[in-house]
Amino acid sequence: MTMYLPRGSAVWEYYGGHLAITAETESLWLVEQATIAVASSKPEKVKPRPYPVGVREREETTEYVTSQAEAWRKKQQARLEAESASS
């Protein structure tokens, strides 16, 4: 069912990757890369733009970072409480 959705639609933006951008955008990125490569002294070092990261992946990353920060805060709070109790 999703195979009929056009590139750059909200569903593909959610998942990320090459389908998250339109074909026109991808073409412009390739022209940009070629233009930069021609003007560069080391054209083989010019890399193409990475495809966008999906919303789902960004949410997962945010959740992971938040959980790690919360665990660190709890551990830090426990250390402070233990330190104040021993004083």
Buried (B, 14 or more C-beta within 10 A) or exposed (E): EEEEEEBBEEEBBBBBEEBBBBEEBBEEBEEEBEEEBEEEEEEEEBEEEEBBEBBEBEEEEEEEEEEEEEEEEEEEEEEEEEEEEEE
